[in-house]
Amino acid sequence: MTRNVTFGWINSSSSFSENNIPTEWIGKRNLKLGSRNDIDLIVLEGIDKYDKRYTDALENVGYTIVDATKNFHFFSNKYSALNRFGDYEKKCFLRWLVLEELYGNEPVIHYDGDIIFNEIPENLQKRFDKKTFVLQGCPAVASLHTHEWYDNYFRNLDLFINDIERYSSDAWDRRTGWEESWKNDWAGSRYRRIITSDQDLISHLIHVQDLPQESPATLIKDNQDLIFFENPLYFFSHNKEIAPFYYERKGLVDYFNNRKVAFWHLQGYFKEYLQRAYFWNYLLNRRIRIRNILEQSDQSYVRKIENSFLHWIGSPFTHRYSRLDLCRFFFETRDFHNVFNKQTFWLDPNNDDDLKKISYI
């Protein structure tokens, strides 16, 4: 049986964690969508900080809480060389070792805690059956149906920590042709010479074909009613064949061109983007383009606004909104019409001249 899993940890309190990663809110939303929310929440650290109210609430919406603190601490001590990358990245590197130790040969589909579902997990389970892949090089969504994936990842992780600089240098030398593997294999893209995250490592391994990876063409062909993207700021990058794009919400569910958005990934850059979009395009009702900070080279139509007095005074306010705040607003009160709009989005994905400006994919 395929298991749906996500990882969590708490550094301070349940309420702080829920504001940052709204696990309970996501569970309630899944129930509204018709899901059982049968998801294992694997806790790597801080399980003693999950207060009873929060634990009960998570279990009431379907989560099974799995205490993996001993598993994680064992690997954390063994792989202390990863400490140089900080606590968050270390946990991301090591979550796959914990996952294999807990589930062995049992197939799993992993979702980051900031994945907001439109297609319910049960349906994605059926769609991804027997398929092994990482979505566009980003392990926020990873369907693992063969143990070979773990074997190859573990082997390379050991090589990596044995000599981080040399392994990273060799990987950088093998980066040639990444544009093709980005497109054809969903290998993702990498811009740091030193591998610094599990995403960097996984992207490299898909690029050099050292991880099993289902053909994206097959996944797309088998799921033509869905649209997949790991970073909503680039929702169009792997979906240009269905352009011109238009966004709409039907009921609780979002669509581009009548294709259901499989899930939203509220990753850091998109969260930061929504914070500013909420403040300017909704709260103040100003129709201005919101800059994509990943496109630092873009000087054409957003820099004047970014340097304006109005943007400057708005900055202290925009970062007050947590993921939970953003989820409640964009999924309960309003929708994304003022985000994915050619007047306000950082570029017009239907404009070839705009697309030529993209420097980060």
VEXMAR-431625 format. One record per residue: residue number from 1; x, y, z of N, C-alpha, C in turn. Coordinates in steps of 0.2 Angstrom, whole numbers, m for minus. Each point is the difference from the previous one (the first is absolute). Last residue first. Layout:
<node NUM, <X, Y, Z>, <X, Y, Z>, <X, Y, Z>>
...
% end
This chain:
<node 361, <76, 149, m70>, <m5, m6, m1>, <2, m6, 4>>
<node 360, <7, 28, m5>, <0, m5, 5>, <m5, m5, m2>>
<node 359, <3, 20, m13>, <7, m2, 1>, <0, m6, 5>>
<node 358, <m18, 13, m18>, <1, m4, 5>, <7, m2, 1>>
<node 357, <m11, 14, m17>, <4, 3, 5>, <2, m5, 6>>
<node 356, <m14, m5, m20>, <8, 0, m2>, <4, 3, 6>>
<node 355, <m24, m1, 1>, <3, m6, 1>, <7, 0, m1>>
<node 354, <m13, 19, m5>, <1, m1, 7>, <4, m6, 1>>
<node 353, <m6, 4, m22>, <5, 4, 2>, <1, 0, 8>>
<node 352, <m18, m13, m10>, <7, m3, m1>, <6, 5, 2>>
<node 351, <m25, m3, 11>, <4, 5, m4>, <7, m2, m1>>
<node 350, <m17, m10, 14>, <m3, m1, m7>, <4, 5, m5>>
<node 349, <4, m1, 24>, <2, m6, m3>, <m3, m2, m7>>
<node 348, <6, 23, 15>, <m5, m3, m4>, <2, m6, m3>>
<node 347, <10, 10, 23>, <1, 0, m7>, <m7, m2, m3>>
<node 346, <1, 3, 23>, <7, 3, m1>, <1, 0, m8>>
<node 345, <m25, 3, 9>, <5, m5, 0>, <7, 2, m2>>
<node 344, <m20, 14, m1>, <3, 0, 6>, <5, m6, 1>>
<node 343, <m14, 5, m20>, <2, 7, 2>, <4, 0, 7>>
<node 342, <m8, m20, m11>, <5, 3, m4>, <2, 7, 2>>
<node 341, <m8, m20, 16>, <m4, 5, m4>, <6, 4, m4>>
<node 340, <m2, m17, 21>, <2, m2, m7>, <m4, 4, m5>>
<node 339, <m3, 7, 22>, <7, m2, m1>, <2, m2, m7>>
<node 338, <m22, 7, 7>, <4, 6, 0>, <8, m2, 0>>
<node 337, <m17, m18, 1>, <m1, 5, m6>, <4, 6, m1>>
<node 336, <m2, m20, 17>, <6, 2, m3>, <m1, 5, m6>>
<node 335, <m18, m3, 21>, <4, m5, m4>, <6, 4, m3>>
<node 334, <m16, 3, 24>, <1, 2, m7>, <3, m6, m4>>
<node 333, <m6, m4, 23>, <m4, 6, m1>, <0, 2, m7>>
<node 332, <10, m21, 6>, <m6, 1, 3>, <m4, 6, m1>>
<node 331, <22, m6, m9>, <m4, m6, m1>, <m7, 0, 3>>
<node 330, <17, 18, 2>, <0, m1, m7>, <m5, m7, m2>>
<node 329, <3, 9, 23>, <m2, 5, m4>, <m1, m3, m7>>
<node 328, <8, m14, 16>, <m6, 2, 2>, <m3, 5, m5>>
<node 327, <22, m6, m2>, <m4, m6, m2>, <m7, 2, 2>>
<node 326, <17, 15, 7>, <m1, 0, m8>, <m5, m6, m2>>
<node 325, <6, 2, 23>, <m4, 6, m2>, <m2, m1, m8>>
<node 324, <14, m16, 8>, <m6, m1, 3>, <m5, 6, m2>>
<node 323, <23, 1, m4>, <m3, m4, m5>, <m7, m2, 2>>
<node 322, <8, 23, 9>, <3, m6, 1>, <m3, m5, m6>>
<node 321, <4, 28, 3>, <m5, m5, m1>, <3, m7, m1>>
<node 320, <12, 21, 4>, <m4, m2, 6>, <m5, m6, m1>>
<node 319, <15, 13, m16>, <3, m7, 3>, <m4, m2, 6>>
<node 318, <m6, 21, m12>, <m1, m6, m4>, <2, m7, 3>>
<node 317, <3, 23, 9>, <m6, m3, 1>, <m1, m7, m3>>
<node 316, <20, 15, m2>, <m1, m2, 7>, <m7, m4, 1>>
<node 315, <5, 10, m22>, <4, m6, 2>, <m1, m2, 7>>
<node 314, <m10, 20, m12>, <m4, m6, 1>, <4, m6, 3>>
<node 313, <10, 21, m6>, <m4, 1, 7>, <m4, m7, 1>>
<node 312, <13, 2, m20>, <4, 0, 6>, <m4, 0, 6>>
<node 311, <m11, 2, m21>, <2, m7, 2>, <5, 0, 6>>
<node 310, <m8, 21, m7>, <m6, m4, 2>, <3, m7, 2>>
<node 309, <15, 15, m9>, <m1, 2, 7>, <m6, m5, 2>>
<node 308, <14, m9, m21>, <m4, 6, 2>, <m1, 1, 8>>
<node 307, <12, m17, m14>, <4, 5, 3>, <m4, 6, 2>>
<node 306, <m10, m19, m11>, <3, m2, 6>, <4, 5, 4>>
<node 305, <m11, 6, m21>, <m5, m1, 6>, <4, m3, 6>>
<node 304, <13, 2, m19>, <m3, 7, 2>, <m4, 0, 6>>
<node 303, <7, m20, m11>, <5, 3, 4>, <m2, 7, 3>>
<node 302, <m12, m15, m16>, <m1, m1, 7>, <4, 4, 4>>
<node 301, <1, m3, m24>, <m7, 3, 1>, <m1, m1, 8>>
<node 300, <23, m5, m11>, <m5, 3, m5>, <m6, 3, 3>>
<node 299, <20, m14, 9>, <0, 8, 1>, <m6, 3, m4>>
<node 298, <11, m26, 9>, <m6, 4, m4>, <0, 7, 2>>
<node 297, <15, m17, 9>, <2, 3, m6>, <m5, 4, m4>>
<node 296, <m3, m14, 19>, <3, 6, 2>, <2, 4, m6>>
<node 295, <m16, m20, 6>, <2, 3, m6>, <3, 7, 1>>
<node 294, <m9, m13, 18>, <5, m5, m4>, <2, 3, m6>>
<node 293, <m16, 11, 13>, <7, 1, 2>, <5, m5, m3>>
<node 292, <m24, 11, m9>, <3, m7, 2>, <7, 1, 2>>
<node 291, <m20, 19, 1>, <6, m2, m3>, <1, m7, 3>>
<node 290, <m23, 12, m6>, <4, m2, 6>, <6, m3, m2>>
<node 289, <m18, 19, m11>, <4, m6, m1>, <4, m1, 6>>
<node 288, <m23, 14, 2>, <7, 1, m2>, <3, m7, m1>>
<node 287, <m24, 12, 6>, <2, m5, m5>, <7, 1, m2>>
<node 286, <m14, 4, 24>, <4, 3, m5>, <2, m5, m5>>
<node 285, <m13, m2, 22>, <m3, 0, m7>, <4, 4, m5>>
<node 284, <4, m6, 24>, <0, 7, m2>, <m3, 1, m7>>
<node 283, <0, m22, 10>, <m1, 5, 5>, <m1, 7, m2>>
<node 282, <6, m16, m17>, <m7, m1, 3>, <m1, 5, 6>>
<node 281, <20, 1, m14>, <m5, m1, m5>, <m7, m2, 3>>
<node 280, <20, 5, 14>, <m1, 5, m5>, <m6, m1, m4>>
<node 279, <6, m15, 18>, <0, 7, 3>, <m2, 5, m6>>
<node 278, <2, m23, m6>, <m6, 1, 5>, <0, 7, 2>>
<node 277, <19, m7, m12>, <m6, 1, m5>, <m7, 1, 5>>
<node 276, <21, m4, 11>, <0, 7, m4>, <m6, 0, m4>>
<node 275, <3, m20, 10>, <m1, 5, 6>, <0, 7, m3>>
<node 274, <3, m19, m15>, <m7, 1, 2>, <0, 5, 6>>
<node 273, <21, m6, m7>, <m3, 4, m6>, <m7, 1, 2>>
<node 272, <13, m13, 15>, <2, 7, 0>, <m4, 4, m5>>
<node 271, <m3, m23, m1>, <m3, 3, 6>, <1, 8, 1>>
<node 270, <11, m12, m17>, <m7, 1, m2>, <m4, 3, 6>>
<node 269, <22, m7, 3>, <0, 6, m4>, <m7, 2, m2>>
<node 268, <4, m19, 14>, <2, 6, 3>, <m1, 6, m5>>
<node 267, <m16, m21, m3>, <7, 1, 1>, <2, 7, 2>>
<node 266, <m22, m14, m5>, <1, 7, 3>, <7, 0, 3>>
<node 265, <m14, m14, m19>, <6, m1, 4>, <2, 7, 3>>
<node 264, <m23, m13, m10>, <4, 6, 0>, <5, m1, 5>>
<node 263, <m14, m18, m17>, <1, 2, 7>, <4, 7, m1>>
<node 262, <m11, m10, m18>, <0, m6, 4>, <1, 2, 7>>
<node 261, <m13, 14, m18>, <6, 0, 3>, <1, m5, 5>>
<node 260, <m16, m1, m22>, <0, 0, 7>, <8, 1, 3>>
<node 259, <m10, 8, m24>, <4, m6, 3>, <0, 1, 7>>
<node 258, <m10, 16, m15>, <m4, m6, 1>, <3, m6, 2>>
<node 257, <12, 21, m3>, <m3, m3, m6>, <m4, m6, 1>>
<node 256, <10, 5, 21>, <3, 3, m5>, <m3, m3, m7>>
<node 255, <m10, 0, 27>, <2, m3, m6>, <4, 5, m4>>
<node 254, <m10, m7, 27>, <3, 5, m5>, <2, m4, m6>>
<node 253, <m19, m4, 22>, <5, m2, m4>, <2, 5, m6>>
<node 252, <m19, m1, 16>, <6, 1, 4>, <6, m2, m4>>
<node 251, <m20, 8, m14>, <m1, m3, 7>, <6, 1, 4>>
<node 250, <7, 6, m21>, <m7, m3, 0>, <m1, m4, 7>>
<node 249, <18, 20, m12>, <m2, m5, 5>, <m7, m2, m1>>
<node 248, <21, 10, m18>, <m7, 0, 3>, <0, m5, 6>>
<node 247, <18, 12, m21>, <m1, m3, 7>, <m7, 1, 2>>
<node 246, <16, m2, m24>, <m5, 4, 4>, <m2, m4, 6>>
<node 245, <19, 0, m23>, <m2, m2, 7>, <m6, 5, 2>>
<node 244, <8, m9, m26>, <1, 5, 5>, <m4, m1, 6>>
<node 243, <12, m19, m5>, <m1, 8, m1>, <m4, 1, m5>>
<node 242, <9, m22, 6>, <m7, 2, 1>, <m2, 7, 0>>
<node 241, <22, m10, m2>, <m4, m3, m6>, <m7, 2, 1>>
<node 240, <18, 5, 16>, <m1, 5, m5>, <m5, m2, m6>>
<node 239, <9, m8, 23>, <m7, m1, m2>, <m2, 5, m6>>
<node 238, <20, m1, 15>, <m1, m7, m2>, <m7, m2, m3>>
<node 237, <5, 22, 8>, <6, m2, m3>, <0, m7, m3>>
<node 236, <m17, 14, 13>, <m1, 0, m8>, <6, m4, m3>>
<node 235, <m2, 7, 24>, <m5, m5, m2>, <0, m2, m7>>
<node 234, <14, 14, 16>, <2, m3, m7>, <m5, m5, m2>>
<node 233, <m2, 10, 21>, <2, 6, m3>, <2, m2, m8>>
<node 232, <m7, m17, 16>, <m5, 4, m3>, <2, 6, m4>>
<node 231, <14, m23, 5>, <0, 7, 3>, <m5, 4, m4>>
<node 230, <0, m23, m4>, <3, 0, 7>, <1, 7, 3>>
<node 229, <m18, m12, m18>, <5, 5, 0>, <3, 0, 7>>
<node 228, <m20, m12, m18>, <5, m1, 5>, <5, 5, 0>>
<node 227, <m27, m6, m8>, <6, 4, m2>, <4, m1, 6>>
<node 226, <m22, m16, m11>, <4, 4, 5>, <6, 4, m2>>
<node 225, <m15, m15, m14>, <m4, 5, 4>, <3, 4, 6>>
<node 224, <11, m17, m14>, <m1, 6, m4>, <m5, 4, 3>>
<node 223, <15, m21, 6>, <m4, 4, 5>, <m2, 7, m4>>
<node 222, <13, m18, m10>, <m5, m4, 4>, <m4, 4, 5>>
<node 221, <17, 10, m14>, <m5, m3, m4>, <m5, m4, 4>>
<node 220, <18, 10, 11>, <m4, 5, m2>, <m6, m3, m5>>
<node 219, <17, m14, 9>, <m4, 2, 5>, <m5, 5, m2>>
<node 218, <16, m8, m15>, <m5, m5, 1>, <m5, 2, 6>>
<node 217, <18, 14, m6>, <m5, m1, m6>, <m5, m5, 1>>
<node 216, <18, 2, 15>, <m5, 6, 1>, <m5, 0, m5>>
<node 215, <14, m22, 8>, <0, 5, m5>, <m6, 5, 1>>
<node 214, <12, m13, 20>, <m5, m1, m5>, <0, 6, m5>>
<node 213, <21, m8, 15>, <m5, 5, m1>, <m4, m1, m5>>
<node 212, <21, m10, 17>, <m5, m2, m4>, <m5, 6, 0>>
<node 211, <26, 5, 4>, <m6, m2, 4>, <m6, m2, m5>>
<node 210, <21, 7, m8>, <2, m5, 5>, <m5, m1, 5>>
<node 209, <4, 15, m21>, <m4, m7, 0>, <2, m5, 5>>
<node 208, <6, 24, m3>, <5, m5, m2>, <m3, m7, m1>>
<node 207, <m14, 18, 7>, <4, 3, m6>, <5, m6, m2>>
<node 206, <m11, m3, 20>, <m5, m1, m5>, <4, 2, m7>>
<node 205, <12, 4, 19>, <m1, m8, m1>, <m5, m1, m5>>
<node 204, <3, 23, 7>, <6, m3, m3>, <0, m7, m2>>
<node 203, <m17, 9, 13>, <0, 3, m7>, <6, m2, m4>>
<node 202, <m2, m6, 23>, <m4, m4, m4>, <m1, 3, m8>>
<node 201, <14, 11, 16>, <3, m6, m1>, <m5, m4, m5>>
<node 200, <m7, 21, 7>, <6, 1, m4>, <2, m7, m2>>
<node 199, <m17, 1, 16>, <m2, 1, m7>, <5, 1, m5>>
<node 198, <5, m3, 23>, <m2, m6, m4>, <m3, 1, m6>>
<node 197, <18, 18, 8>, <m7, m3, 2>, <m1, m6, m3>>
<node 196, <20, 13, m4>, <m2, 2, 6>, <m7, m3, 3>>
<node 195, <22, m1, m19>, <m6, m3, 1>, <m2, 1, 8>>
<node 194, <16, 16, m15>, <0, m5, 5>, <m7, m3, 1>>
<node 193, <2, 16, m17>, <6, m5, m1>, <0, m5, 5>>
<node 192, <m23, 12, m7>, <6, 0, 5>, <5, m5, m1>>
<node 191, <m21, 3, m13>, <4, 6, m1>, <6, 0, 5>>
<node 190, <m20, m18, m13>, <5, 1, 6>, <4, 6, m1>>
<node 189, <m25, m13, m8>, <6, 4, m2>, <4, 1, 6>>
<node 188, <m19, m21, m9>, <1, 7, 4>, <6, 3, m3>>
<node 187, <m9, m21, m8>, <6, 0, 4>, <0, 6, 4>>
<node 186, <m16, m10, m17>, <m2, 3, 6>, <6, 0, 5>>
<node 185, <0, m8, m23>, <1, m5, 5>, <m3, 3, 7>>
<node 184, <1, 13, m22>, <m2, m7, m2>, <0, m5, 6>>
<node 183, <6, 24, 3>, <m6, m1, m4>, <m2, m7, m1>>
<node 182, <20, 4, 12>, <m5, 4, 3>, <m7, 0, m3>>
<node 181, <19, m9, m11>, <m2, m5, 6>, <m6, 4, 4>>
<node 180, <11, 12, m17>, <m4, m5, m3>, <m3, m5, 5>>
<node 179, <14, 18, 7>, <m6, 3, m3>, <m4, m6, m3>>
<node 178, <22, m5, 9>, <m6, 0, 5>, <m6, 3, m3>>
<node 177, <23, m4, m10>, <m6, m3, m3>, <m6, 1, 5>>
<node 176, <24, 1, 11>, <m2, 2, m7>, <m6, m4, m2>>
<node 175, <11, m2, 21>, <m6, 4, 0>, <m2, 1, m8>>
<node 174, <20, m11, 12>, <m5, m4, m4>, <m7, 4, m1>>
<node 173, <18, 10, 13>, <3, m2, m6>, <m5, m4, m5>>
<node 172, <m6, 4, 22>, <m1, 7, m4>, <3, m2, m7>>
<node 171, <2, m17, 16>, <m7, 1, m2>, <m1, 6, m4>>
<node 170, <21, m4, 10>, <m1, m5, m6>, <m7, 1, m2>>
<node 169, <5, 13, 18>, <4, 3, m6>, <m1, m5, m6>>
<node 168, <m10, m6, 21>, <m3, 6, m3>, <3, 2, m6>>
<node 167, <11, m17, 12>, <m6, m2, m3>, <m4, 5, m3>>
<node 166, <19, 7, 12>, <2, m4, m6>, <m6, m3, m3>>
<node 165, <m3, 12, 20>, <2, 4, m5>, <2, m4, m6>>
<node 164, <m7, m12, 19>, <m6, 4, m3>, <3, 5, m6>>
<node 163, <7, m24, 11>, <3, 6, m2>, <m4, 5, m4>>
<node 162, <m9, m18, 13>, <7, m2, 1>, <5, 6, m3>>
<node 161, <m24, 1, m2>, <2, 2, 7>, <8, m2, 1>>
<node 160, <m11, m7, m21>, <0, 8, 1>, <3, 2, 7>>
<node 159, <m3, m23, m5>, <6, 3, m4>, <0, 7, 1>>
<node 158, <m18, m11, 10>, <6, m2, 3>, <6, 3, m3>>
<node 157, <m21, 3, m10>, <1, 4, 6>, <6, m1, 3>>
<node 156, <m6, m13, m18>, <3, 6, m2>, <1, 5, 6>>
<node 155, <m10, m21, 3>, <7, m1, m2>, <3, 6, m2>>
<node 154, <m23, 0, 6>, <5, m1, 6>, <7, m1, m2>>
<node 153, <m16, 2, m17>, <0, 6, 3>, <5, m1, 6>>
<node 152, <m5, m18, m13>, <4, 4, m3>, <1, 7, 3>>
<node 151, <m14, m17, 10>, <6, m2, m1>, <5, 5, m3>>
<node 150, <m23, 5, 1>, <3, 0, 6>, <8, m2, 0>>
<node 149, <m14, m4, m19>, <1, 8, 1>, <4, 1, 7>>
<node 148, <m7, m22, m7>, <6, 2, m3>, <2, 8, 1>>
<node 147, <m20, m13, 7>, <5, 1, 5>, <7, 3, m3>>
<node 146, <m26, 5, m9>, <6, m5, m1>, <5, 2, 5>>
<node 145, <m19, 13, m3>, <m3, m6, 0>, <5, m6, m2>>
<node 144, <m5, 28, 7>, <5, m5, 1>, <m3, m7, 0>>
<node 143, <m5, 28, m5>, <m3, m7, 0>, <5, m5, m1>>
<node 142, <m1, 27, 8>, <4, m5, m2>, <m4, m7, 1>>
<node 141, <0, 29, 3>, <m5, m5, m2>, <5, m6, m3>>
<node 140, <11, 17, 9>, <m6, 2, 4>, <m5, m5, m2>>
<node 139, <23, 1, m9>, <m3, m6, 4>, <m6, 2, 4>>
<node 138, <10, 9, m24>, <m1, 3, 6>, <m3, m5, 5>>
<node 137, <5, m2, m24>, <6, 1, 3>, <m1, 2, 8>>
<node 136, <m18, m4, m15>, <4, 5, m3>, <6, 2, 4>>
<node 135, <m14, m18, 11>, <m3, 5, m4>, <5, 6, m2>>
<node 134, <5, m27, 4>, <1, 6, 4>, <m3, 6, m5>>
<node 133, <m4, m28, m1>, <2, 6, m2>, <0, 5, 5>>
<node 132, <m9, m26, m7>, <5, 3, 4>, <3, 6, m3>>
<node 131, <m23, m18, m1>, <4, 5, m3>, <5, 3, 5>>
<node 130, <m19, m16, 4>, <6, m3, m3>, <5, 5, m4>>
<node 129, <m23, 11, 6>, <1, m7, 2>, <6, m3, m4>>
<node 128, <m11, 23, 1>, <7, m1, 0>, <2, m7, 1>>
<node 127, <m23, 7, m1>, <3, 3, m6>, <8, m2, 0>>
<node 126, <m13, m5, 19>, <m2, m4, m6>, <4, 2, m6>>
<node 125, <2, 13, 19>, <3, m7, 1>, <m1, m5, m6>>
<node 124, <m10, 22, 1>, <7, 0, m2>, <3, m7, 1>>
<node 123, <m21, 2, 8>, <0, 0, m8>, <7, 1, m3>>
<node 122, <m3, 1, 24>, <m2, m6, m2>, <0, m1, m8>>
<node 121, <4, 21, 11>, <6, m4, 0>, <m2, m7, m3>>
<node 120, <m13, 21, m9>, <1, m3, 6>, <5, m5, 0>>
<node 119, <m1, 22, m14>, <m2, m7, m1>, <1, m3, 6>>
<node 118, <5, 20, 3>, <m6, 2, m4>, <m3, m7, m2>>
<node 117, <19, 8, 21>, <m3, m4, m5>, <m6, 3, m3>>
<node 116, <23, 9, 11>, <m7, 1, 1>, <m3, m4, m6>>
<node 115, <25, 0, 14>, <m4, m2, m6>, <m7, 1, 1>>
<node 114, <20, 3, 15>, <m3, 6, m3>, <m4, m2, m6>>
<node 113, <12, m16, 13>, <m5, 2, 4>, <m3, 6, m3>>
<node 112, <11, m19, m16>, <2, 5, 5>, <m6, 3, 4>>
<node 111, <0, m24, m11>, <m2, 7, m1>, <3, 4, 5>>
<node 110, <2, m27, m11>, <2, 5, 5>, <m2, 7, m3>>
<node 109, <m6, m28, m3>, <0, 7, m4>, <1, 5, 6>>
<node 108, <6, m28, m2>, <m2, 6, 3>, <m1, 6, m5>>
<node 107, <3, m30, 3>, <0, 6, m4>, <m3, 6, 4>>
<node 106, <14, m21, 11>, <m7, 2, m1>, <0, 7, m4>>
<node 105, <19, m13, 8>, <m2, m1, m7>, <m7, 2, m1>>
<node 104, <11, 10, 21>, <3, m6, m3>, <m2, 0, m8>>
<node 103, <m7, 15, 21>, <m4, m4, m5>, <3, m5, m5>>
<node 102, <11, 13, 18>, <m6, m1, 3>, <m5, m4, m5>>
<node 101, <23, 6, m6>, <0, m4, 6>, <m7, m1, 3>>
<node 100, <2, 14, m18>, <2, m7, m2>, <0, m4, 6>>
<node 99, <m3, 23, 3>, <m6, m3, m3>, <2, m7, m2>>
<node 98, <17, 12, 10>, <m5, m1, 5>, <m6, m4, m4>>
<node 97, <17, 8, m14>, <2, m5, 4>, <m5, m3, 5>>
<node 96, <m4, 20, m12>, <m1, m6, m4>, <3, m6, 3>>
<node 95, <1, 21, 10>, <m7, m2, 1>, <0, m7, m4>>
<node 94, <20, 15, 2>, <m1, m7, 3>, <m7, m3, 1>>
<node 93, <7, 22, m11>, <4, m5, m3>, <m1, m7, 3>>
<node 92, <m12, 18, 9>, <m2, m2, m7>, <4, m5, m3>>
<node 91, <6, 9, 21>, <m6, m4, 0>, <m3, m2, m7>>
<node 90, <18, 15, 1>, <2, m7, 2>, <m6, m4, 1>>
<node 89, <m4, 22, m6>, <3, m4, m5>, <2, m7, 2>>
<node 88, <m7, 15, 17>, <m6, m2, m5>, <3, m4, m6>>
<node 87, <15, 8, 17>, <m4, m5, 3>, <m6, m2, m6>>
<node 86, <25, 9, m8>, <m5, 2, 5>, <m6, m5, 1>>
<node 85, <22, m2, m12>, <m6, 3, m4>, <m6, 2, 4>>
<node 84, <20, m10, 9>, <3, 6, m4>, <m6, 3, m3>>
<node 83, <m2, m22, 10>, <m1, 6, 4>, <2, 6, m3>>
<node 82, <3, m22, m8>, <m5, 4, m3>, <m2, 6, 4>>
<node 81, <16, m18, 6>, <3, 5, m5>, <m5, 4, m3>>
<node 80, <m6, m17, 16>, <2, 6, 3>, <3, 5, m5>>
<node 79, <m11, m24, 0>, <1, 5, m6>, <1, 7, 2>>
<node 78, <m4, m18, 16>, <4, m3, m5>, <2, 5, m6>>
<node 77, <m15, 7, 17>, <7, m1, 3>, <4, m3, m5>>
<node 76, <m22, 3, m6>, <3, 6, 1>, <7, 0, 3>>
<node 75, <m13, m19, m3>, <3, 2, m6>, <3, 7, 0>>
<node 74, <m11, m9, 19>, <5, m5, m2>, <4, 3, m6>>
<node 73, <m19, 12, 7>, <6, 1, 4>, <5, m5, m1>>
<node 72, <m21, m3, m11>, <4, 6, m2>, <6, 1, 4>>
<node 71, <m14, m18, 7>, <3, m1, m7>, <4, 6, m2>>
<node 70, <m12, 2, 19>, <6, m4, 1>, <3, m1, m6>>
<node 69, <m20, 12, m1>, <6, 4, 3>, <6, m4, 1>>
<node 68, <m23, m4, m10>, <6, m2, m3>, <6, 4, 3>>
<node 67, <m28, m6, 3>, <6, 3, 4>, <6, m3, m3>>
<node 66, <m25, 5, m10>, <5, m5, 0>, <6, 3, 4>>
<node 65, <m28, 4, m5>, <6, 3, 3>, <5, m5, 1>>
<node 64, <m22, 3, m16>, <3, m5, 4>, <6, 3, 2>>
<node 63, <m23, 13, m10>, <7, m2, 1>, <2, m5, 4>>
<node 62, <m23, 10, m4>, <2, m6, m4>, <8, m2, 1>>
<node 61, <m15, 17, 12>, <m1, 1, m7>, <4, m5, m5>>
<node 60, <1, m1, 24>, <m7, 0, m1>, <m2, 2, m8>>
<node 59, <22, 0, 9>, <m2, m7, 0>, <m8, 0, m2>>
<node 58, <11, 20, 4>, <3, m3, m6>, <m3, m7, m1>>
<node 57, <m7, 12, 20>, <m2, 3, m6>, <2, m3, m7>>
<node 56, <9, m7, 21>, <m7, m3, m1>, <m3, 3, m6>>
<node 55, <21, 8, 6>, <1, m7, m2>, <m7, m3, m1>>
<node 54, <1, 22, 8>, <2, 0, m7>, <1, m7, m2>>
<node 53, <m6, 3, 23>, <m5, 3, m5>, <2, m1, m7>>
<node 52, <16, m6, 16>, <m6, m5, m1>, <m5, 3, m4>>
<node 51, <25, 9, m4>, <m5, 0, 6>, <m6, m5, m2>>
<node 50, <26, 1, m9>, <m7, m1, m3>, <m5, m1, 6>>
<node 49, <24, 1, 3>, <m3, 7, 0>, <m7, 0, m4>>
<node 48, <14, m20, 3>, <m2, 2, 6>, <m3, 7, 1>>
<node 47, <10, m9, m20>, <m7, m3, 1>, <m2, 2, 7>>
<node 46, <21, 7, m13>, <m5, 4, 4>, <m6, m3, 1>>
<node 45, <13, m9, m21>, <3, 3, 6>, <m5, 4, 3>>
<node 44, <m4, m14, m19>, <7, m1, 1>, <3, 3, 6>>
<node 43, <m25, m10, m10>, <3, 5, 5>, <7, m1, 1>>
<node 42, <m20, m6, m19>, <6, m3, 3>, <3, 5, 4>>
<node 41, <m25, m6, m9>, <4, 6, 2>, <6, m2, 4>>
<node 40, <m18, m12, m19>, <4, m1, 6>, <4, 6, 1>>
<node 39, <m25, m3, m11>, <7, 2, m1>, <4, m1, 6>>
<node 38, <m26, 0, m11>, <4, m6, 3>, <8, 1, m1>>
<node 37, <m22, 13, m5>, <6, 3, 3>, <4, m5, 3>>
<node 36, <m21, m2, m12>, <0, m2, 7>, <6, 3, 3>>
<node 35, <m14, 12, m21>, <6, m4, 2>, <m1, m3, 7>>
<node 34, <m13, 17, m12>, <m3, m6, m1>, <6, m6, 2>>
<node 33, <0, 25, 2>, <1, m2, m7>, <m3, m7, m2>>
<node 32, <1, 10, 22>, <m5, 3, m4>, <0, m2, m7>>
<node 31, <17, m8, 14>, <m7, m3, 2>, <m5, 3, m4>>
<node 30, <21, 9, m2>, <0, m6, m3>, <m7, m4, 1>>
<node 29, <5, 20, 12>, <m1, 1, m7>, <m1, m6, m4>>
<node 28, <7, m2, 22>, <m7, 2, 0>, <m2, 2, m8>>
<node 27, <22, m5, 4>, <m4, m6, 2>, <m7, 2, m1>>
<node 26, <15, 17, m1>, <0, m4, m6>, <m4, m6, 0>>
<node 25, <3, 14, 19>, <m4, 3, m5>, <m1, m4, m6>>
<node 24, <15, m7, 17>, <m7, m1, 2>, <m5, 3, m6>>
<node 23, <23, 4, m3>, <m1, m7, 0>, <m8, m2, 1>>
<node 22, <16, 21, m6>, <m7, m1, 3>, <m2, m7, m1>>
<node 21, <23, 14, 4>, <m2, m6, m5>, <m7, m2, 3>>
<node 20, <8, 20, 9>, <5, m1, m5>, <m2, m5, m5>>
<node 19, <m14, 3, 19>, <0, 7, m4>, <5, m1, m6>>
<node 18, <m1, m18, 15>, <m6, 0, m4>, <0, 7, m4>>
<node 17, <17, m2, 16>, <1, m5, m6>, <m6, 0, m4>>
<node 16, <m1, 13, 20>, <5, 3, m5>, <1, m5, m6>>
<node 15, <m14, m8, 17>, <m3, 5, m3>, <5, 4, m5>>
<node 14, <8, m18, 13>, <m5, m2, m5>, <m3, 5, m4>>
<node 13, <25, 4, 11>, <m7, m1, 2>, <m5, m3, m6>>
<node 12, <26, 1, m1>, <m2, 5, 5>, <m7, m3, 3>>
<node 11, <12, m11, m18>, <5, 3, 4>, <m2, 4, 6>>
<node 10, <m9, m22, m16>, <m2, 7, 3>, <6, 2, 4>>
<node 9, <m7, m17, m23>, <4, 1, 6>, <m2, 7, 3>>
<node 8, <m7, m19, m22>, <m1, 6, 4>, <5, 0, 6>>
<node 7, <m8, m13, m26>, <5, 1, 6>, <m2, 6, 4>>
<node 6, <m15, m18, m17>, <3, 6, 1>, <4, 0, 6>>
<node 5, <m14, m19, m18>, <4, 2, 6>, <2, 7, 0>>
<node 4, <m16, m22, m10>, <1, 7, m1>, <4, 3, 6>>
<node 3, <m1, m26, m11>, <m1, 4, 6>, <1, 7, m2>>
<node 2, <m6, m25, m12>, <4, 6, m1>, <m2, 5, 6>>
<node 1, <m1, m28, m1>, <m4, 6, 0>, <4, 6, 0>>
% end
